Amino acid sequence: MDTSKVTEYAHALYRAHGNKAEAEAAQRAKKHEDAGDADEAKQWRAVQLAIRELRGAHES
């Protein structure tokens, strides 16, 4: 997943879940890690990080 898609997913999750979006991305990453899908898990961890950065920008 390219950077623009990560950002797009992060914004969409943040709009849908607000401050719970980061936890939602973490849950999805964990689900893929548990299933042995490292690539998908890595992408969700990137989305999680983007949401964390988004939240920081909104809290400033």
C-alpha distance matrix in Angstrom:
0.0 3.8 6.7 8.2 6.1 6.6 10.0 10.6 10.2 12.3 14.9 15.2 15.8 18.1 20.0 20.4 21.3 22.5 23.2 22.3 18.6 17.8 19.8 18.0 14.6 16.6 18.2 15.1 13.9 17.5 17.8 15.0 16.6 20.0 18.9 17.9 14.2 13.1 9.5 9.0 11.3 9.6 6.6 9.6 11.5 9.3 9.9 13.4 14.0 13.0 15.4 18.0 17.9 18.2 21.1 22.7 22.7 24.3 26.8 28.1
3.8 0.0 3.8 5.6 5.4 6.4 8.8 10.0 10.9 12.4 14.5 15.6 16.7 18.4 20.2 21.3 22.3 23.0 23.7 23.4 19.6 18.8 21.4 20.0 16.5 18.6 20.7 18.0 16.6 20.3 21.0 18.4 19.8 23.2 22.5 21.3 17.7 16.1 12.6 12.5 14.3 12.0 9.1 12.0 13.2 10.1 10.8 14.4 14.0 12.4 15.4 17.8 16.9 17.2 20.5 21.7 21.3 23.2 25.9 26.7
6.7 3.8 0.0 3.8 5.5 5.1 6.2 8.6 10.0 10.5 12.3 14.2 15.4 16.4 18.3 20.0 20.8 20.9 21.4 21.6 17.9 17.0 20.0 19.1 15.7 17.8 20.4 18.2 16.9 20.6 21.7 19.6 20.7 24.3 24.1 23.0 19.6 17.8 14.7 14.3 15.2 12.6 9.9 12.0 12.5 8.8 9.3 12.7 11.7 9.6 12.8 14.9 13.6 14.0 17.4 18.3 17.7 19.8 22.5 23.1
8.2 5.6 3.8 0.0 3.8 5.5 5.1 6.1 8.6 9.8 10.6 12.2 14.2 15.2 16.5 18.3 19.7 19.9 21.0 21.4 17.7 17.6 20.7 19.3 16.4 19.1 21.4 19.1 18.5 22.3 23.1 21.2 22.9 26.2 25.8 25.2 21.6 20.3 17.1 16.1 17.4 15.3 12.1 13.6 14.7 11.3 10.5 14.0 13.6 10.6 13.1 15.9 14.4 13.8 17.4 18.7 17.5 19.1 22.2 22.9
6.1 5.4 5.5 3.8 0.0 3.8 5.4 4.9 6.1 8.4 9.8 10.4 12.1 14.0 15.2 16.3 17.8 18.7 20.0 19.7 15.9 16.1 18.7 16.9 14.0 16.9 18.7 16.0 15.8 19.6 20.0 18.2 20.2 23.3 22.6 22.4 18.8 17.9 14.7 13.1 14.8 13.4 9.8 11.1 13.1 10.3 8.9 12.7 13.2 10.7 12.6 15.8 15.2 14.5 17.6 19.6 18.8 20.0 23.0 24.3
6.6 6.4 5.1 5.5 3.8 0.0 3.8 5.4 5.2 6.1 8.7 9.9 10.6 12.1 14.2 15.3 16.1 16.6 17.4 17.1 13.3 12.8 15.6 14.3 11.1 13.7 16.0 13.8 13.2 16.9 17.8 16.3 17.9 21.1 21.0 20.7 17.4 16.1 13.4 11.8 12.5 10.9 7.5 8.2 9.6 6.7 5.3 9.0 9.4 7.2 9.4 12.3 12.0 11.8 14.8 16.6 16.4 17.8 20.4 21.8
10.0 8.8 6.2 5.1 5.4 3.8 0.0 3.8 5.5 5.0 6.1 8.6 9.9 10.4 12.2 14.2 15.1 15.0 16.0 16.5 12.9 12.8 16.1 15.1 12.5 15.3 17.8 16.1 15.8 19.5 20.6 19.5 21.0 24.2 24.3 24.2 21.0 19.7 17.1 15.4 15.8 14.2 11.0 11.1 12.0 9.0 7.0 9.9 9.8 6.4 8.2 11.2 10.2 9.2 12.5 14.3 13.5 14.7 17.7 18.9
10.6 10.0 8.6 6.1 4.9 5.4 3.8 0.0 3.8 5.4 5.3 6.2 8.7 9.9 10.7 12.3 14.1 14.6 16.4 16.6 13.0 13.9 16.9 15.1 13.0 16.4 18.2 16.1 16.6 20.3 20.7 19.8 21.9 24.8 24.5 24.8 21.5 20.8 18.1 15.9 16.8 15.9 12.4 12.2 14.0 11.6 8.9 11.9 12.7 9.5 10.2 13.8 13.2 11.4 14.3 16.7 15.6 16.1 19.4 20.9
10.2 10.9 10.0 8.6 6.1 5.2 5.5 3.8 0.0 3.8 5.5 5.1 6.1 8.4 9.9 10.5 11.8 13.0 14.6 14.0 10.3 11.3 13.8 11.6 9.5 13.1 14.5 12.4 13.2 16.8 17.1 16.4 18.7 21.3 21.1 21.8 18.6 18.2 16.0 13.2 13.9 13.7 10.2 9.2 11.5 9.9 6.6 9.5 11.3 9.0 8.9 12.6 13.2 11.6 13.9 16.7 16.5 16.6 19.5 21.6
12.3 12.4 10.5 9.8 8.4 6.1 5.0 5.4 3.8 0.0 3.8 5.5 5.3 6.0 8.6 9.9 10.3 10.6 11.6 11.7 8.0 8.5 11.7 10.4 8.5 11.7 13.9 12.6 13.2 16.5 17.5 17.3 19.0 21.7 22.2 22.8 19.9 19.1 17.2 14.7 14.5 13.9 11.0 9.3 10.6 8.9 5.4 7.2 8.6 6.0 5.2 9.0 9.6 8.0 10.1 12.9 12.9 13.2 15.8 18.0
14.9 14.5 12.3 10.6 9.8 8.7 6.1 5.3 5.5 3.8 0.0 3.8 5.5 5.0 6.1 8.5 9.9 9.6 11.6 12.4 9.2 10.8 13.9 12.7 11.6 14.9 16.8 15.7 16.7 20.0 20.7 20.7 22.7 25.2 25.6 26.3 23.4 22.7 20.8 18.2 18.2 17.6 14.6 13.1 14.3 12.5 9.1 10.6 11.7 8.5 7.2 10.8 10.7 7.9 10.1 13.0 12.1 11.7 14.9 16.9
15.2 15.6 14.2 12.2 10.4 9.9 8.6 6.2 5.1 5.5 3.8 0.0 3.8 5.4 5.2 6.2 8.5 9.6 12.3 12.2 9.0 11.5 13.9 11.7 11.2 14.9 15.9 14.5 16.3 19.4 19.5 19.7 22.1 24.3 24.3 25.5 22.6 22.5 20.6 17.6 17.9 18.1 14.9 13.1 15.2 14.0 10.3 11.9 13.9 11.3 9.7 13.4 14.0 11.3 12.8 16.2 15.6 14.6 17.6 20.1
15.8 16.7 15.4 14.2 12.1 10.6 9.9 8.7 6.1 5.3 5.5 3.8 0.0 3.8 5.4 5.0 5.7 7.4 9.5 8.8 5.4 8.2 10.2 8.0 8.0 11.6 12.5 11.6 13.6 16.4 16.7 17.4 19.6 21.5 22.0 23.4 20.9 20.8 19.5 16.3 16.0 16.6 13.9 11.3 13.1 12.8 9.0 9.6 12.2 10.5 8.1 11.5 13.1 10.8 11.5 15.1 15.4 14.3 16.7 19.6
18.1 18.4 16.4 15.2 14.0 12.1 10.4 9.9 8.4 6.0 5.0 5.4 3.8 0.0 3.8 5.4 5.3 4.7 6.9 7.7 5.1 7.8 10.5 9.5 9.9 12.9 14.4 14.3 15.9 18.4 19.3 20.2 22.0 24.0 24.9 26.2 23.8 23.3 22.1 19.2 18.4 18.6 16.1 13.5 14.5 13.9 10.3 10.1 11.9 9.9 6.8 9.7 11.1 8.2 8.4 12.0 12.2 10.7 13.0 16.0
20.0 20.2 18.3 16.5 15.2 14.2 12.2 10.7 9.9 8.6 6.1 5.2 5.4 3.8 0.0 3.8 5.8 5.7 9.2 10.1 8.2 11.4 13.6 12.2 13.0 16.2 17.2 16.8 18.9 21.4 21.8 22.8 24.9 26.7 27.3 28.8 26.3 26.2 24.8 21.7 21.3 21.7 18.9 16.5 17.9 17.2 13.5 13.8 15.6 13.2 10.4 13.3 14.2 10.9 11.1 14.7 14.1 12.0 14.7 17.5
20.4 21.3 20.0 18.3 16.3 15.3 14.2 12.3 10.5 9.9 8.5 6.2 5.0 5.4 3.8 0.0 3.8 6.1 9.5 9.0 7.5 11.2 12.4 10.3 11.9 15.1 15.2 14.9 17.6 19.8 19.7 21.0 23.4 24.8 25.2 27.1 24.9 25.2 24.1 20.7 20.4 21.4 18.7 16.0 17.8 17.8 14.0 14.1 16.7 14.9 12.0 14.9 16.5 13.6 13.4 17.2 17.2 15.1 17.3 20.5
21.3 22.3 20.8 19.7 17.8 16.1 15.1 14.1 11.8 10.3 9.9 8.5 5.7 5.3 5.8 3.8 0.0 3.8 6.3 5.3 4.9 8.6 9.3 7.9 10.2 12.8 13.0 13.6 16.1 17.8 18.2 20.0 22.0 23.2 24.2 26.1 24.3 24.4 23.8 20.5 19.5 20.6 18.5 15.2 16.6 17.1 13.5 12.5 15.2 14.2 10.8 13.0 15.3 12.8 11.8 15.5 16.3 14.2 15.6 19.1
22.5 23.0 20.9 19.9 18.7 16.6 15.0 14.6 13.0 10.6 9.6 9.6 7.4 4.7 5.7 6.1 3.8 0.0 3.8 5.4 5.6 8.6 10.2 10.1 11.9 14.1 15.1 16.1 18.0 19.8 20.7 22.4 24.0 25.4 26.7 28.4 26.5 26.2 25.5 22.5 21.2 21.8 19.8 16.7 17.3 17.4 14.0 12.7 14.6 13.4 9.7 11.3 13.2 10.5 8.8 12.5 13.2 10.7 12.0 15.5
23.2 23.7 21.4 21.0 20.0 17.4 16.0 16.4 14.6 11.6 11.6 12.3 9.5 6.9 9.2 9.5 6.3 3.8 0.0 3.8 5.5 6.9 8.3 9.6 11.3 12.7 14.1 15.7 17.1 18.5 20.1 21.9 22.9 24.4 26.2 27.6 26.1 25.5 25.2 22.5 20.6 21.0 19.6 16.4 16.2 16.7 13.8 11.6 13.2 12.8 9.0 9.3 11.9 10.1 7.4 10.7 12.4 10.3 10.5 14.2
22.3 23.4 21.6 21.4 19.7 17.1 16.5 16.6 14.0 11.7 12.4 12.2 8.8 7.7 10.1 9.0 5.3 5.4 3.8 0.0 3.8 5.6 5.4 6.3 8.9 10.1 10.7 12.6 14.5 15.5 16.7 18.9 20.0 21.1 22.9 24.7 23.4 23.1 23.2 20.2 18.3 19.3 18.1 14.5 14.7 16.0 13.1 10.7 13.2 13.4 9.8 10.5 13.7 12.4 10.3 13.6 15.6 13.8 14.1 17.8
18.6 19.6 17.9 17.7 15.9 13.3 12.9 13.0 10.3 8.0 9.2 9.0 5.4 5.1 8.2 7.5 4.9 5.6 5.5 3.8 0.0 3.8 5.4 4.9 6.3 8.6 9.8 10.7 12.4 14.2 15.4 16.9 18.3 19.9 21.3 22.8 21.0 20.7 20.2 17.2 15.7 16.5 14.8 11.4 12.1 12.8 9.6 7.9 10.7 10.4 7.0 8.9 11.8 10.3 9.4 12.9 14.5 13.3 14.4 17.8
17.8 18.8 17.0 17.6 16.1 12.8 12.8 13.9 11.3 8.5 10.8 11.5 8.2 7.8 11.4 11.2 8.6 8.6 6.9 5.6 3.8 0.0 3.8 5.4 5.2 6.2 8.7 10.0 10.6 12.3 14.3 15.6 16.4 18.3 20.1 21.1 19.6 18.6 18.5 16.0 13.8 14.2 13.2 9.9 9.4 10.5 8.1 5.2 7.8 8.7 5.7 6.5 9.9 9.8 8.8 11.6 13.9 13.5 14.2 17.2
19.8 21.4 20.0 20.7 18.7 15.6 16.1 16.9 13.8 11.7 13.9 13.9 10.2 10.5 13.6 12.4 9.3 10.2 8.3 5.4 5.4 3.8 0.0 3.8 5.5 4.9 6.1 8.7 9.7 10.4 12.2 14.3 15.0 16.2 18.3 19.8 18.8 18.4 18.9 16.2 13.7 15.0 14.5 10.8 10.6 12.8 10.7 7.7 10.7 12.2 9.5 9.8 13.5 13.5 12.1 14.8 17.4 16.7 16.9 20.2
18.0 20.0 19.1 19.3 16.9 14.3 15.1 15.1 11.6 10.4 12.7 11.7 8.0 9.5 12.2 10.3 7.9 10.1 9.6 6.3 4.9 5.4 3.8 0.0 3.8 5.4 5.1 6.3 8.7 9.9 10.7 12.7 14.3 15.4 16.8 18.6 17.3 17.4 17.6 14.4 12.6 14.4 13.3 9.5 10.6 12.6 10.0 8.2 11.9 12.7 10.2 11.7 15.0 14.4 13.7 16.9 18.8 18.0 18.9 22.2
14.6 16.5 15.7 16.4 14.0 11.1 12.5 13.0 9.5 8.5 11.6 11.2 8.0 9.9 13.0 11.9 10.2 11.9 11.3 8.9 6.3 5.2 5.5 3.8 0.0 3.8 5.4 5.1 6.2 8.6 9.9 10.8 12.2 14.2 15.4 16.6 14.8 14.4 14.3 11.3 9.5 10.8 9.6 5.8 7.0 8.9 6.6 5.2 9.0 10.0 8.4 10.3 13.2 13.2 13.3 16.1 17.9 17.9 19.1 21.9
16.6 18.6 17.8 19.1 16.9 13.7 15.3 16.4 13.1 11.7 14.9 14.9 11.6 12.9 16.2 15.1 12.8 14.1 12.7 10.1 8.6 6.2 4.9 5.4 3.8 0.0 3.8 5.4 5.0 6.1 8.6 10.0 10.3 12.1 14.1 15.2 14.2 13.4 14.2 11.8 8.9 10.4 10.6 7.0 6.6 9.7 8.7 6.2 9.4 11.6 10.4 10.9 14.2 15.0 14.7 16.9 19.4 19.5 20.1 22.9
18.2 20.7 20.4 21.4 18.7 16.0 17.8 18.2 14.5 13.9 16.8 15.9 12.5 14.4 17.2 15.2 13.0 15.1 14.1 10.7 9.8 8.7 6.1 5.1 5.4 3.8 0.0 3.8 5.4 5.1 6.1 8.7 9.7 10.4 12.3 14.2 13.6 13.9 15.0 12.2 9.7 12.3 12.4 8.9 9.6 12.8 11.5 9.6 13.0 14.9 13.4 14.3 17.7 18.0 17.5 20.1 22.4 22.2 22.8 25.8
15.1 18.0 18.2 19.1 16.0 13.8 16.1 16.1 12.4 12.6 15.7 14.5 11.6 14.3 16.8 14.9 13.6 16.1 15.7 12.6 10.7 10.0 8.7 6.3 5.1 5.4 3.8 0.0 3.8 5.5 5.1 6.4 8.6 9.9 10.7 12.5 11.1 11.8 12.3 9.0 7.4 10.3 9.8 6.6 8.7 11.5 10.1 9.5 13.1 14.4 13.5 15.2 18.1 18.2 18.4 21.2 23.0 23.0 24.1 27.0
13.9 16.6 16.9 18.5 15.8 13.2 15.8 16.6 13.2 13.2 16.7 16.3 13.6 15.9 18.9 17.6 16.1 18.0 17.1 14.5 12.4 10.6 9.7 8.7 6.2 5.0 5.4 3.8 0.0 3.8 5.4 5.3 6.1 8.6 9.9 10.6 9.2 8.8 9.7 7.2 4.3 7.1 7.7 5.0 6.0 9.3 9.2 8.5 11.4 13.4 13.3 14.5 17.2 18.1 18.6 20.7 22.8 23.3 24.3 26.9
17.5 20.3 20.6 22.3 19.6 16.9 19.5 20.3 16.8 16.5 20.0 19.4 16.4 18.4 21.4 19.8 17.8 19.8 18.5 15.5 14.2 12.3 10.4 9.9 8.6 6.1 5.1 5.5 3.8 0.0 3.8 5.4 4.9 6.0 8.4 9.7 9.7 9.7 11.8 9.9 6.8 9.7 11.3 8.7 8.9 12.6 12.7 11.2 14.0 16.5 16.0 16.6 19.7 20.8 20.7 22.8 25.2 25.6 26.1 28.9
17.8 21.0 21.7 23.1 20.0 17.8 20.6 20.7 17.1 17.5 20.7 19.5 16.7 19.3 21.8 19.7 18.2 20.7 20.1 16.7 15.4 14.3 12.2 10.7 9.9 8.6 6.1 5.1 5.4 3.8 0.0 3.8 5.5 5.2 6.3 8.8 8.7 10.2 12.1 9.6 7.7 11.4 12.2 9.9 11.4 14.7 14.3 13.5 16.7 18.7 18.0 19.2 22.3 22.9 22.9 25.4 27.5 27.6 28.5 31.4
15.0 18.4 19.6 21.2 18.2 16.3 19.5 19.8 16.4 17.3 20.7 19.7 17.4 20.2 22.8 21.0 20.0 22.4 21.9 18.9 16.9 15.6 14.3 12.7 10.8 10.0 8.7 6.4 5.3 5.4 3.8 0.0 3.8 5.4 4.9 6.2 5.1 6.8 8.5 6.3 5.0 8.8 9.9 8.7 10.4 13.3 13.5 13.6 16.3 18.1 18.3 19.7 22.2 23.0 23.7 25.9 27.9 28.4 29.5 32.1
16.6 19.8 20.7 22.9 20.2 17.9 21.0 21.9 18.7 19.0 22.7 22.1 19.6 22.0 24.9 23.4 22.0 24.0 22.9 20.0 18.3 16.4 15.0 14.3 12.2 10.3 9.7 8.6 6.1 4.9 5.5 3.8 0.0 3.8 5.4 5.1 5.6 5.7 8.8 8.1 5.5 8.5 10.9 10.0 10.3 13.5 14.6 14.1 16.3 18.7 19.1 19.8 22.4 23.8 24.3 26.1 28.3 29.1 29.9 32.3
20.0 23.2 24.3 26.2 23.3 21.1 24.2 24.8 21.3 21.7 25.2 24.3 21.5 24.0 26.7 24.8 23.2 25.4 24.4 21.1 19.9 18.3 16.2 15.4 14.2 12.1 10.4 9.9 8.6 6.0 5.2 5.4 3.8 0.0 3.8 5.4 7.6 8.9 12.1 11.1 9.0 12.3 14.4 13.1 13.6 17.0 17.7 16.8 19.4 21.8 21.8 22.4 25.3 26.5 26.6 28.6 31.1 31.5 32.1 34.8
18.9 22.5 24.1 25.8 22.6 21.0 24.3 24.5 21.1 22.2 25.6 24.3 22.0 24.9 27.3 25.2 24.2 26.7 26.2 22.9 21.3 20.1 18.3 16.8 15.4 14.1 12.3 10.7 9.9 8.4 6.3 4.9 5.4 3.8 0.0 3.8 5.6 8.4 11.0 10.0 9.3 12.7 14.3 13.5 14.9 17.9 18.4 18.3 20.9 23.0 23.1 24.3 27.0 27.9 28.4 30.6 32.6 33.1 34.1 36.7
17.9 21.3 23.0 25.2 22.4 20.7 24.2 24.8 21.8 22.8 26.3 25.5 23.4 26.2 28.8 27.1 26.1 28.4 27.6 24.7 22.8 21.1 19.8 18.6 16.6 15.2 14.2 12.5 10.6 9.7 8.8 6.2 5.1 5.4 3.8 0.0 3.8 5.8 8.9 9.2 8.6 11.2 13.4 13.6 14.4 17.1 18.4 18.5 20.6 22.8 23.5 24.5 26.8 28.1 28.9 30.8 32.8 33.7 34.7 37.0
14.2 17.7 19.6 21.6 18.8 17.4 21.0 21.5 18.6 19.9 23.4 22.6 20.9 23.8 26.3 24.9 24.3 26.5 26.1 23.4 21.0 19.6 18.8 17.3 14.8 14.2 13.6 11.1 9.2 9.7 8.7 5.1 5.6 7.6 5.6 3.8 0.0 3.8 5.7 5.7 6.2 8.7 10.3 11.0 12.4 14.5 15.7 16.5 18.6 20.3 21.3 22.7 24.7 25.8 27.0 28.9 30.6 31.6 32.9 35.1
13.1 16.1 17.8 20.3 17.9 16.1 19.7 20.8 18.2 19.1 22.7 22.5 20.8 23.3 26.2 25.2 24.4 26.2 25.5 23.1 20.7 18.6 18.4 17.4 14.4 13.4 13.9 11.8 8.8 9.7 10.2 6.8 5.7 8.9 8.4 5.8 3.8 0.0 3.8 5.6 5.0 6.0 8.6 9.9 10.3 12.3 14.2 14.9 16.3 18.3 19.8 20.8 22.5 24.1 25.4 26.9 28.7 30.1 31.2 33.2
9.5 12.6 14.7 17.1 14.7 13.4 17.1 18.1 16.0 17.2 20.8 20.6 19.5 22.1 24.8 24.1 23.8 25.5 25.2 23.2 20.2 18.5 18.9 17.6 14.3 14.2 15.0 12.3 9.7 11.8 12.1 8.5 8.8 12.1 11.0 8.9 5.7 3.8 0.0 3.8 5.4 5.1 6.4 8.9 9.9 10.8 12.7 14.3 15.5 16.8 18.7 20.1 21.4 22.8 24.6 26.1 27.4 28.9 30.5 32.2
9.0 12.5 14.3 16.1 13.1 11.8 15.4 15.9 13.2 14.7 18.2 17.6 16.3 19.2 21.7 20.7 20.5 22.5 22.5 20.2 17.2 16.0 16.2 14.4 11.3 11.8 12.2 9.0 7.2 9.9 9.6 6.3 8.1 11.1 10.0 9.2 5.7 5.6 3.8 0.0 3.8 5.4 5.1 6.4 8.7 9.9 10.7 12.4 14.4 15.4 16.6 18.5 20.2 21.0 22.6 24.6 25.9 26.9 28.6 30.7
11.3 14.3 15.2 17.4 14.8 12.5 15.8 16.8 13.9 14.5 18.2 17.9 16.0 18.4 21.3 20.4 19.5 21.2 20.6 18.3 15.7 13.8 13.7 12.6 9.5 8.9 9.7 7.4 4.3 6.8 7.7 5.0 5.5 9.0 9.3 8.6 6.2 5.0 5.4 3.8 0.0 3.8 5.4 5.1 6.2 8.7 9.8 10.3 12.4 14.2 15.2 16.4 18.5 19.7 20.8 22.7 24.4 25.5 26.7 28.9
9.6 12.0 12.6 15.3 13.4 10.9 14.2 15.9 13.7 13.9 17.6 18.1 16.6 18.6 21.7 21.4 20.6 21.8 21.0 19.3 16.5 14.2 15.0 14.4 10.8 10.4 12.3 10.3 7.1 9.7 11.4 8.8 8.5 12.3 12.7 11.2 8.7 6.0 5.1 5.4 3.8 0.0 3.8 5.5 5.0 6.3 8.7 9.7 10.6 12.4 14.3 15.3 16.7 18.4 19.9 21.3 22.9 24.4 25.7 27.5
6.6 9.1 9.9 12.1 9.8 7.5 11.0 12.4 10.2 11.0 14.6 14.9 13.9 16.1 18.9 18.7 18.5 19.8 19.6 18.1 14.8 13.2 14.5 13.3 9.6 10.6 12.4 9.8 7.7 11.3 12.2 9.9 10.9 14.4 14.3 13.4 10.3 8.6 6.4 5.1 5.4 3.8 0.0 3.8 5.4 5.1 6.4 8.7 9.9 10.6 12.5 14.3 15.5 16.5 18.4 20.1 21.2 22.6 24.4 26.2
9.6 12.0 12.0 13.6 11.1 8.2 11.1 12.2 9.2 9.3 13.1 13.1 11.3 13.5 16.5 16.0 15.2 16.7 16.4 14.5 11.4 9.9 10.8 9.5 5.8 7.0 8.9 6.6 5.0 8.7 9.9 8.7 10.0 13.1 13.5 13.6 11.0 9.9 8.9 6.4 5.1 5.5 3.8 0.0 3.8 5.3 4.9 6.1 8.6 9.7 10.4 12.3 14.2 14.9 16.3 18.4 19.8 20.7 22.3 24.5
11.5 13.2 12.5 14.7 13.1 9.6 12.0 14.0 11.5 10.6 14.3 15.2 13.1 14.5 17.9 17.8 16.6 17.3 16.2 14.7 12.1 9.4 10.6 10.6 7.0 6.6 9.6 8.7 6.0 8.9 11.4 10.4 10.3 13.6 14.9 14.4 12.4 10.3 9.9 8.7 6.2 5.0 5.4 3.8 0.0 3.8 5.4 4.9 6.2 8.6 9.8 10.5 12.4 14.1 15.2 16.6 18.5 19.9 21.0 22.9
9.3 10.1 8.8 11.3 10.3 6.7 9.0 11.6 9.9 8.9 12.5 14.0 12.8 13.9 17.2 17.8 17.1 17.4 16.7 16.0 12.8 10.5 12.8 12.6 8.9 9.7 12.8 11.5 9.3 12.6 14.7 13.3 13.5 17.0 17.9 17.1 14.5 12.3 10.8 9.9 8.7 6.3 5.1 5.3 3.8 0.0 3.8 5.3 5.1 6.2 8.7 9.8 10.7 12.3 14.2 15.4 16.7 18.4 20.0 21.5
9.9 10.8 9.3 10.5 8.9 5.3 7.0 8.9 6.6 5.4 9.1 10.3 9.0 10.3 13.5 14.0 13.5 14.0 13.8 13.1 9.6 8.1 10.7 10.0 6.6 8.7 11.5 10.1 9.2 12.7 14.3 13.5 14.6 17.7 18.4 18.4 15.7 14.2 12.7 10.7 9.8 8.7 6.4 4.9 5.4 3.8 0.0 3.8 5.4 5.0 6.2 8.6 9.8 10.3 12.2 14.2 15.2 16.3 18.2 20.1
13.4 14.4 12.7 14.0 12.7 9.0 9.9 11.9 9.5 7.2 10.6 11.9 9.6 10.1 13.8 14.1 12.5 12.7 11.6 10.7 7.9 5.2 7.7 8.2 5.2 6.2 9.6 9.5 8.5 11.2 13.5 13.6 14.1 16.8 18.3 18.5 16.5 14.9 14.3 12.4 10.3 9.7 8.7 6.1 4.9 5.3 3.8 0.0 3.8 5.5 5.1 6.3 8.8 9.8 10.5 12.5 14.4 15.3 16.4 18.7
14.0 14.0 11.7 13.6 13.2 9.4 9.8 12.7 11.3 8.6 11.7 13.9 12.2 11.9 15.6 16.7 15.2 14.6 13.2 13.2 10.7 7.8 10.7 11.9 9.0 9.4 13.0 13.1 11.4 14.0 16.7 16.3 16.3 19.4 20.9 20.6 18.6 16.3 15.5 14.4 12.4 10.6 9.9 8.6 6.2 5.1 5.4 3.8 0.0 3.8 5.4 5.0 6.3 8.6 9.8 10.7 12.5 14.3 15.3 16.9
13.0 12.4 9.6 10.6 10.7 7.2 6.4 9.5 9.0 6.0 8.5 11.3 10.5 9.9 13.2 14.9 14.2 13.4 12.8 13.4 10.4 8.7 12.2 12.7 10.0 11.6 14.9 14.4 13.4 16.5 18.7 18.1 18.7 21.8 23.0 22.8 20.3 18.3 16.8 15.4 14.2 12.4 10.6 9.7 8.6 6.2 5.0 5.5 3.8 0.0 3.8 5.4 5.1 6.1 8.6 9.8 10.6 12.3 14.2 15.6
15.4 15.4 12.8 13.1 12.6 9.4 8.2 10.2 8.9 5.2 7.2 9.7 8.1 6.8 10.4 12.0 10.8 9.7 9.0 9.8 7.0 5.7 9.5 10.2 8.4 10.4 13.4 13.5 13.3 16.0 18.0 18.3 19.1 21.8 23.1 23.5 21.3 19.8 18.7 16.6 15.2 14.3 12.5 10.4 9.8 8.7 6.2 5.1 5.4 3.8 0.0 3.8 5.3 4.8 6.0 8.5 9.7 10.3 12.0 14.3
18.0 17.8 14.9 15.9 15.8 12.3 11.2 13.8 12.6 9.0 10.8 13.4 11.5 9.7 13.3 14.9 13.0 11.3 9.3 10.5 8.9 6.5 9.8 11.7 10.3 10.9 14.3 15.2 14.5 16.6 19.2 19.7 19.8 22.4 24.3 24.5 22.7 20.8 20.1 18.5 16.4 15.3 14.3 12.3 10.5 9.8 8.6 6.3 5.0 5.4 3.8 0.0 3.8 5.4 5.1 6.3 8.8 9.9 10.5 12.6
17.9 16.9 13.6 14.4 15.2 12.0 10.2 13.2 13.2 9.6 10.7 14.0 13.1 11.1 14.2 16.5 15.3 13.2 11.9 13.7 11.8 9.9 13.5 15.0 13.2 14.2 17.7 18.1 17.2 19.7 22.3 22.2 22.4 25.3 27.0 26.8 24.7 22.5 21.4 20.2 18.5 16.7 15.5 14.2 12.4 10.7 9.8 8.8 6.3 5.1 5.3 3.8 0.0 3.8 5.4 5.1 6.3 8.8 9.9 10.9
18.2 17.2 14.0 13.8 14.5 11.8 9.2 11.4 11.6 8.0 7.9 11.3 10.8 8.2 10.9 13.6 12.8 10.5 10.1 12.4 10.3 9.8 13.5 14.4 13.2 15.0 18.0 18.2 18.1 20.8 22.9 23.0 23.8 26.5 27.9 28.1 25.8 24.1 22.8 21.0 19.7 18.4 16.5 14.9 14.1 12.3 10.3 9.8 8.6 6.1 4.8 5.4 3.8 0.0 3.8 5.4 5.1 6.3 8.6 10.2
21.1 20.5 17.4 17.4 17.6 14.8 12.5 14.3 13.9 10.1 10.1 12.8 11.5 8.4 11.1 13.4 11.8 8.8 7.4 10.3 9.4 8.8 12.1 13.7 13.3 14.7 17.5 18.4 18.6 20.7 22.9 23.7 24.3 26.6 28.4 28.9 27.0 25.4 24.6 22.6 20.8 19.9 18.4 16.3 15.2 14.2 12.2 10.5 9.8 8.6 6.0 5.1 5.4 3.8 0.0 3.8 5.4 5.0 6.0 8.7
22.7 21.7 18.3 18.7 19.6 16.6 14.3 16.7 16.7 12.9 13.0 16.2 15.1 12.0 14.7 17.2 15.5 12.5 10.7 13.6 12.9 11.6 14.8 16.9 16.1 16.9 20.1 21.2 20.7 22.8 25.4 25.9 26.1 28.6 30.6 30.8 28.9 26.9 26.1 24.6 22.7 21.3 20.1 18.4 16.6 15.4 14.2 12.5 10.7 9.8 8.5 6.3 5.1 5.4 3.8 0.0 3.8 5.4 5.1 6.3
22.7 21.3 17.7 17.5 18.8 16.4 13.5 15.6 16.5 12.9 12.1 15.6 15.4 12.2 14.1 17.2 16.3 13.2 12.4 15.6 14.5 13.9 17.4 18.8 17.9 19.4 22.4 23.0 22.8 25.2 27.5 27.9 28.3 31.1 32.6 32.8 30.6 28.7 27.4 25.9 24.4 22.9 21.2 19.8 18.5 16.7 15.2 14.4 12.5 10.6 9.7 8.8 6.3 5.1 5.4 3.8 0.0 3.8 5.5 5.5
24.3 23.2 19.8 19.1 20.0 17.8 14.7 16.1 16.6 13.2 11.7 14.6 14.3 10.7 12.0 15.1 14.2 10.7 10.3 13.8 13.3 13.5 16.7 18.0 17.9 19.5 22.2 23.0 23.3 25.6 27.6 28.4 29.1 31.5 33.1 33.7 31.6 30.1 28.9 26.9 25.5 24.4 22.6 20.7 19.9 18.4 16.3 15.3 14.3 12.3 10.3 9.9 8.8 6.3 5.0 5.4 3.8 0.0 3.8 5.6
26.8 25.9 22.5 22.2 23.0 20.4 17.7 19.4 19.5 15.8 14.9 17.6 16.7 13.0 14.7 17.3 15.6 12.0 10.5 14.1 14.4 14.2 16.9 18.9 19.1 20.1 22.8 24.1 24.3 26.1 28.5 29.5 29.9 32.1 34.1 34.7 32.9 31.2 30.5 28.6 26.7 25.7 24.4 22.3 21.0 20.0 18.2 16.4 15.3 14.2 12.0 10.5 9.9 8.6 6.0 5.1 5.5 3.8 0.0 3.8
28.1 26.7 23.1 22.9 24.3 21.8 18.9 20.9 21.6 18.0 16.9 20.1 19.6 16.0 17.5 20.5 19.1 15.5 14.2 17.8 17.8 17.2 20.2 22.2 21.9 22.9 25.8 27.0 26.9 28.9 31.4 32.1 32.3 34.8 36.7 37.0 35.1 33.2 32.2 30.7 28.9 27.5 26.2 24.5 22.9 21.5 20.1 18.7 16.9 15.6 14.3 12.6 10.9 10.2 8.7 6.3 5.5 5.6 3.8 0.0
